[in-house]
Amino acid sequence: MLPDEIKLKINKILTTHFNREVRISNYRAVSGGDINSAVKIETSRGNFFLKWNYSNKSPGIFCKEAKGLEILAGTGCIRIPKVINTGETANYSFLLLESIEEKKPQQNFWHELGKNLACLHKNTSQNFGLDHDNYIGTLHQSNTFHGKWTDFFREERIKPMMKSALLSKLLNSKDLDLAERLFDRLTEIFPESEPSLIHGDLWSGNFMTDEHGMPCLIDPAVYYGNREMDIAMSKLFGGFNPQFYEAYHYYYPLSSGWEKRLKICKLYPLLVHLNLFGGQYAEGVRSILRVF
């Protein structure tokens, strides 16, 4: 059910956007999200996508998501839904986007997704991180800049998630000891690399097929990081179509030994899932840490 206060706010936003009166005539729920409520809304000026949550839950989350979408869109590498507006009502925060009409994927869909991701990753920065923090799911994601990937990975990715899991008693001091052993070896595991602009949460629920049958990315957790993080996330739950990886490697080959490093890269999203969804992910975390 779309709350009345959001409905009234969206009517005003769209009226201002189009400089003529616009009203929501209908809406229907959109499935797929684990965290927020979402609907496709129908208006006299077309369809739009709207998602919302309570404003006291993950403050600023939709503003950060809107920034992430705009950063990705600015590369021109891949279709990104246009941000119409983001804001708050008395009780809720929301994000209003253009509505992408999903169609059947073209035969070259996976090739294009791999090619487009390679293009995205060729956007680089001097340092690892981002000029603002954001979220992954509903969890705060620190993006403080570091000159080396290993420092960023340790301090801004693994340590904060380990701390949260320890406080929730999802992990224990033995797990922390194992993590410290991993930290001691990070510089020998990861070769020097350029900071790449990455999606940050690239699983199958965060891309879609647009009205032309081509890929579109949604729900980012962007930062400049090691591009192997996106590849690892894509493989966390079984992996994408092989054509995706073939195309990616053709346009932007990964450094030697990347297959072995993916397990370490998966540690971060597994810790995220552990903190978001509970203890069923603890063994996956431990299985990686035990290697060290």
Secondary structure as the mmCIF struct_conf table of DSSP 4:
data_model
#
loop_
_struct_conf.conf_type_id
_struct_conf.id
_struct_conf.beg_label_comp_id
_struct_conf.beg_label_asym_id
_struct_conf.beg_label_seq_id
_struct_conf.end_label_comp_id
_struct_conf.end_label_asym_id
_struct_conf.end_label_seq_id
HELX_RH_AL_P HELX_RH_AL_P1 ASP A 4 PHE A 18
TURN_TY1_P TURN_TY1_P1 ASN A 19 ASN A 19
BEND BEND1 ARG A 20 ARG A 20
STRN STRN1 ILE A 24 ALA A 29
BEND BEND2 ASP A 34 ASN A 36
STRN STRN2 SER A 37 THR A 43
TURN_TY1_P TURN_TY1_P2 SER A 44 ARG A 45
STRN STRN3 GLY A 46 TYR A 54
TURN_TY1_P TURN_TY1_P3 SER A 55 ASN A 56
BEND BEND3 LYS A 57 SER A 58
TURN_TY1_P TURN_TY1_P4 PRO A 59 GLY A 60
HELX_RH_AL_P HELX_RH_AL_P2 ILE A 61 GLY A 74
TURN_TY1_P TURN_TY1_P5 THR A 75 GLY A 76
BEND BEND4 CYS A 77 ILE A 78
STRN STRN4 ARG A 79 ARG A 79
HELX_LH_PP_P HELX_LH_PP_P1 PRO A 81 LYS A 82
STRN STRN5 VAL A 83 GLU A 88
BEND BEND5 ALA A 90 ASN A 91
STRN STRN6 TYR A 92 GLU A 98
HELX_LH_PP_P HELX_LH_PP_P2 SER A 99 ILE A 100
HELX_LH_PP_P HELX_LH_PP_P3 LYS A 104 GLN A 106
TURN_TY1_P TURN_TY1_P6 GLN A 107 ASN A 108
HELX_RH_AL_P HELX_RH_AL_P3 PHE A 109 HIS A 121
TURN_TY1_P TURN_TY1_P7 LYS A 122 LYS A 122
STRN STRN7 THR A 124 THR A 124
BEND BEND6 GLN A 126 ASN A 127
STRN STRN8 PHE A 128 GLY A 129
BEND BEND7 ASP A 131 HIS A 132
STRN STRN9 ASN A 134 ILE A 136
TURN_TY1_P TURN_TY1_P8 GLY A 137 THR A 138
STRN STRN10 LEU A 139 GLN A 141
STRN STRN11 HIS A 146 HIS A 146
BEND BEND8 GLY A 147 LYS A 148
HELX_RH_AL_P HELX_RH_AL_P4 TRP A 149 PHE A 152
HELX_RH_PI_P HELX_RH_PI_P1 PHE A 153 ILE A 158
HELX_RH_AL_P HELX_RH_AL_P5 LYS A 159 LEU A 167
TURN_TY1_P TURN_TY1_P9 SER A 168 LYS A 169
BEND BEND9 LEU A 170 LEU A 171
HELX_RH_AL_P HELX_RH_AL_P6 SER A 173 ILE A 189
BEND BEND10 PHE A 190 PHE A 190
HELX_LH_PP_P HELX_LH_PP_P4 PRO A 191 GLU A 192
STRN STRN12 SER A 196 ILE A 198
BEND BEND11 GLY A 200 GLY A 200
BEND BEND12 TRP A 203 TRP A 203
HELX_RH_3T_P HELX_RH_3T_P1 SER A 204 ASN A 206
STRN STRN13 PHE A 207 THR A 209
TURN_TY1_P TURN_TY1_P10 GLU A 211 HIS A 212
BEND BEND13 GLY A 213 GLY A 213
STRN STRN14 PRO A 215 LEU A 217
BEND BEND14 ASP A 219 ASP A 219
STRN STRN15 TYR A 223 GLY A 225
TURN_TY1_P TURN_TY1_P11 ARG A 227 ARG A 227
HELX_RH_AL_P HELX_RH_AL_P7 GLU A 228 SER A 234
TURN_TY1_P TURN_TY1_P12 LYS A 235 GLY A 238
HELX_RH_AL_P HELX_RH_AL_P8 PRO A 242 TYR A 251
BEND BEND15 TYR A 252 TYR A 252
HELX_LH_PP_P HELX_LH_PP_P5 PRO A 253 SER A 255
TURN_TY1_P TURN_TY1_P13 SER A 256 GLY A 257
HELX_RH_AL_P HELX_RH_AL_P9 TRP A 258 CYS A 265
TURN_TY1_P TURN_TY1_P14 LYS A 266 LYS A 266
HELX_RH_AL_P HELX_RH_AL_P10 LEU A 267 PHE A 277
HELX_RH_3T_P HELX_RH_3T_P2 GLY A 279 TYR A 281
HELX_RH_AL_P HELX_RH_AL_P11 ALA A 282 LEU A 289
TURN_TY1_P TURN_TY1_P15 ARG A 290 VAL A 291
#
